[in-house]
Amino acid sequence: MDFNWTSEGRGTALVLSIEDMLGALPDRQQDAVKAELDLLASLSDNHGLIGAEQICAGQGIDIERLVGIQDILLFLATKHPKAIDRISVQASLVRRNGGRNWSTFQFDNDGRPWALDSQAARDAFLSETVAILDLPTHRKRVADWYEAVRSHPITGEETTLTQATIYVEERAESELGFGQSKTLERHVVPKVLEVGVACDAKARIVEVCAKGGKKVRDQYAEAFSRHFAPHSEPPIEVPRRDVVLDVLRKEPDFLVEPADGIERIEVSSLDFHVAGGGIARVERRGEDETIYQFLNRRFGSHSPLQAAGWQILAATLRIVLAPRDGQRRRTLTITLRAPNTTTLPNKTEKDRQFVLSLLERWGMVASPPNDSDVVEPS
């Protein structure tokens, strides 16, 4: 959105006073200040607020006493100007989380530490980024590494992420502009390409936001594995889609087709969260009783499925496949955790796509958001 320089609402006096101050500045300086204010205005939405909260929490910047995103942005612009660029990137990443330019990769939880603080690993990863982008080696590049704190929207649990925004000098473009002689001239304008990487070392998850398609993001994940987790197995891509768990509030009638080859499906566990911080897990008891029958028998109307205030936080499904083509019976187990975490079974693309198609059919994952760019043009 553009900054409203002609406001006639409640902020008229403020706008006029700012205009008076700007009017005393030289023309070029006015343009520069207005451009900065326009940038702040573009971040004055919910995505900007989430980005500011994540960045400030990670950098130890106290914004609790501030009221509203506008107050936060003006404070940061004057006291912590570097944070504004990070918030701009963070807001864009939040907006595009799970979209077509976003991929999430899961490592095995093998207990082997990542070398995220190694400067040598960071430098090598940055050099490989330029190679993946297929840009000449003389192009300027820099990686901004920092910590951000992501808060779980239901439980409030905080996760510290190590993030990197990689800026690479892209091919320049030729544009018309006014020169020193006040005549039109053609200028060569440098462009910047941005790649975002977010690492959750505890959950062993790496998120990559970059243009170029799945194959390019696979290359970034492979490069990350090579330089930061060389002793671990390469990660697998998992969908980062919002999960829809309310469909499990009553015993589901999973729609299956003969071609699926499914023998049975069961909900083997449910995790619940209640306001105030309470968390409860219920697991399926045995072959003669489903988890829903147990909850109804044991708790009746006080069951977390029916009582007010309880939300389904996670669910585990067991999909039992009938024997076929000489193979034995197989069980695919998947856990869905709000808001957007899924653990897809095994390590084959065929199984992952099969389970994802089932979840889509059952309405248990939301459609991915549409997006076009990695981050806003620089």
N, C-alpha and C positions, 0 to 999 in steps of 0.2 A: 504494500500500500504506500501511497505518497503522503508526505507530511502535509497536513491541511493548513496552508498559509493564509487562507481566507476564512477561517473558522468564524461562525456567527453564533456559536453556542455558548455554553458556560465558560469556555476557555478563551473567550474573545479578548479579555483584558491581558491575559498572559501572552497570547499570540501578538497583540499589538505592542506590548512592552518588549518582546523579543525582536519584533520588526524594527522598533526604534533603536535598539542597541545595534542590530545588524546594519541599519542604515548609516551609522557613523563609521562603518568599516570601509576600506577600499573595496571596489567591486569584486576583484578576484578573491579576496578574503571572504566576502559575503558568500560567494559561490561555494567555497570550500567548507564553510561552516554549515551551510544549508545541506550540502551533500552528506556531511556527517550526521546531521539531524534526520535526514531521510533514511540513512542506514539504521539508526536507532528506531525510527518509526516502523521500518520493515520487520524488526524483531519484536514489536510490541503485540505479540499474540501468545496463545497458549504454548505453541512450540518454543517460542523465544523464552518464555518463563521456565519451562522444563529445562531447556538448555542452560539458562542462567543458574538454576538451582543445582544442576549436576556439576557444572564447571566450578561454581563458587564453593560447593561442598568439597570437591576434590582439591581445590587450591587453598582451603582454609580461610576463605573470605566471608565475613559475617554480613549477611543481608537480612537477618531476622527482623531488625528494627525498621526496615524499609517497607513502604506500603505500595504495592502494585508494581507491575513490570516497568512502567515508565520511570518510577523513582529509582528502581534497581539499575536500569540502564544508564541513567544520567549520573548516578553515583559511580558506577564502574568506568564510564567514559572519562570522568575527571580524576578518579583515584587509581583505577586499575585498567588503563587503556588496552593493554594486551589481551585482557579477558574478553573484550568485545569481539575480536576476531575469532577467538575460540568459541564463543557463544553463537556467532553467526554460523560457523561450521556445525556446531552441536545441534542447533535448531534444525538445520537442513538434514542431519543424520536422523534426528527424531522423526521428522516428517516423512522420510523415505524408508524407515525401518520396515523390513519385510517386503519392500517393493521389488520391482524387476531389476533394479541396479544393486540389489542387496543380497548377499549370501552369508549363511551362517555355517560354520564348520565345527564339528565336535571331535575332540581328541579323546583317546582312551584315558581313563583315570588310572595311569600307571604309577603315580606318585613321583615321577621324575620332574624336577623343577625346570621352569623355563628361564632362559637367559635374557629376560626383558630389560635388565639394567646394564647389559653388556654394550659398551659403546662400539666395540668391533662388530658385534652382531647387528646393531642398528645401522652402522655405516654400510655393511654388506647388503642388508635388506634394502636400503635406499638405492644403492647402485643397481641392484637387480630390478627394482621398480622401474628405473629408466629403461632398462633392457626390455622389460615386459611391454612397456609403452611403445617400444620400437622408435625411440627418439635418439638423435645423435648424442654422443657422450659429452659434447661441449655445453649442452643445455644446462642452465642453472637449476639447482634443486636444493630443497631443504626439508627436513622433517621436524615437526613440532610435536614432541612427546610430552604428555601431561596425564594427570589422573583426574578422573571424573567419578562421581558417586551417583549410582542409579538406585532409585527407591522403588521397591515393589508396590504396585498400585493397590494391592489388597492388604498385605501384611505389614507394609511399611518397612520391611527388612531392607537394609542398605547393602549394596554391593559395590566395592571399589573396582573400577576398571582402569587399566592402563591403555591409553589411546594415543594414536599417532595420526596427524594430518600431514600428508606428504604433498608438498607443492613442487610442481615441475614446470619449467618454462616450456610452454607449448609453441607450436608454429605461430609466428606473428601474422597479423592481418593488416591489410592496407586500408586505411579509412581517410575520408576527407575531413579536414579541419582548418581552422583559421591559424595562420602563422603570425610571426612577429610583424609582418607588413600589413596585417589585417586583410589579407587576400586568402582565398581558398588554396590550400596546399594538400598534397597527399602525404599522410604520416604512416609510419610503420608502428603498429601498436602491439606490444608484447602481450601474450595471453598466458594465463596460469591454469594448469590442470591440477585438480585436487583428487586425492585418493584417501579415504578414511578407513582406519583399522581400529577396532575395539577388542581388547583382550580381557577375558574373565579367567584369570589363572586358576581360581578355586574350582569353578565349574568346568574348566578345560574347554572353553568356547572362544572362538575367534570369529568376529564379524567383519566382513569386508564390504565397503560401499564404493563401487567404481563402475564407470561405464566400460563397455566393450564386450559384454555378454558373459555367459557362464564360464567359458573356457578361460577368459582373462582372469576372472576372480579365482578360478581353480589354480591358476599360476601364482597368484598372490598368496594363496593358502599354502601351496607347496613351498614357496620361498620362505614364508614365515616358519614352516616346519623345519626347513633346512637350517635356518640361521638361529632360531630361538629354541627349538625343541628337537635337536638332531638325533637324540637317542630314543625318541618316541615314534610310534607308528604314525604314518601320515593321517591327517584327519579325514572325516567323511562329511559331505555337505548334508545338512538337515534343514527342513523348511522352517522359516521363522514367521509363522502365521498366527494370528490371534486364535486361541482355542475357545470353543463355545461349550461350556460344561453344564449349563442349565438344562440341556436336553436329558441329562442323567438324573434329574430330580425324581423321576419315576422310572420304573423298570423299562428300558428301551426295547423296542421291537426292531432289531437291526435288520434292515433290508438287505438281503443277499440274493445273488443270482446263481443258477446252477454252474455257470462257467467259472464262478469264483473258487469252487472246490473247497468251500468252508464247511467243516463238520459242526462246529458250534462256536459261539462267542460268549464270553462272560466278563462281567465287571468284577475284577478280583480285589480291588481296593478303592476306597474313596477317602480323600483328605478334606477336612472341613476347617473353615476359619470363621470365628465369631468376633464381632466388635469388642474391643477391649484386649485383644491379643490371644485369645484362646484358640488352640489348634487341636484337632482330633483326627485320628486315622482309624478307619474301620476296614478290616480285611475279611475276605470271604472265608466262611468257617469250614465248609465241607461239601461233598458231592450232593448231599440231599437237601441243601438249602442255599438259596442265592443270598447275596449281600443285602438285597432289598427285603427279602423275607425275614432275615435275621433282624434288621433294623426295625421293621414293623412289629415283629414279635416281641422284641426286647424293650423298645422305647415307645411304640405306638405314635401318638400325636406329638410326643416330645422328641421324636427322631430329628436329627439335624436336616433331614430331607424335608421336614414339614415345619419345624419350629422357626419362629421369626429370628432374624439376625444372622443365621448361619449361611455361609457361602461355600460352594464347592471350590476348593483350591486346586485339587489335582485328582486324577483318576487313572487307574491302570486297567488296560483291557488285555485279555488273552484271546487270540484268534487261533483256533485249532483247525489246521488244514488236514483234510482227508488224505489218506495214502493214494498216490498216483504214480504212474510210470515207473513202478518198481521201487519207489521211494517210501520210506517209512512216514508215519504221521509226524507232522511238524507243528510247533506252536510258536506264533509270532506274538511277542509281548511288547506293548507300547504304553508309555506313561505320558499323559498330557498334564501340563502344569500351567495355570494361569500366570501371566496373561498370554504368553506366546512361546512356550517351550514344549517341544515334543522329543521323545527318545525313540527314534525309529529302529526297528528290529534288524539284527544281523548287520552285515556290511555289504549287501548286494544292492545295486541300483534297482533291480527288478522288484525286490521285496519292499524297498522304500516307496517306490512309485505305486505299488499295489496297495499298501496300507494307506498312503495319502489319498488315493482315489476313493477308498472306502470311507475315510473320515470326511471327505467332501460330500459323498453321497448321503452320509448320516447327519450332515449339518453340524459337524463337530469342529470344523476349522472355518474361519472367515475367509472371504476372498482376499487376495493380496491387494494392497493399495496400488494405484496407478501412479507412476512417476516417469519423468523424462530425463532429468539430469541428475548427476551425482550431488552437486551442491550448486548454489546460485553462481552464475558466471562472475569471475573476478575481473 
